[in-house]
């Protein structure tokens, strides 16, 4: 296996181990919190938690925009994993990165939806959204969020899911940098939350 596949496997197994062995018990109001955040009724909701929850929606869109161009020669079907990442984050995406054949040529943007996914406009929108949500996270109640993550399963697991998504994004950004012969872009891929969209924005077409 390639280095990328080994790293994806290691991070996925570590994420599962943390989620199922170290996470605190679930809070009885988790469902109510999720409904409140999805409907915008934020009274009593920690705004740093709200920001991270929405950041976890930026990641799947960034993965979607890159992995849609995976070559047809891939052995594993990408769509169940990519679409699953919108609900389950790195838990769903990392198995595909383990099965995936890395460093194959990108498929051509032969349809309107592929052109839209590969556009600088979408990449810029994801960068702006990611930066805005990251700013909201750090400017709000981070201490309260840390306390929630120590005592409740949902914010605890989501925090580690965020880290795992950052690793997945960095691996894909490194591949994009190699494809475009711009190795310096791989360093941008290390920027949390917005690294992969930044690479998509700046890489050569």
Protein Blocks (a to p, Z undefined) as FASTA:
>chain_A
ZZklmmmmmmmmmmmmmmmmmpccddfklmmmmmmmmnopaghiafklmmmmmmmmmmmm
mmmmmmmmpcfkbmbdfklmmmmmmmnommlmmmmmmmpcghiacdddfbfklmmmmpmk
lmmmmmmmmmmmmmmmmmmcmklmmmmmmmpmklmmmmmmmmmmmmmmmmmmmmmmmmno
paklmmmmmpghjlmmmmmmmmcZZ
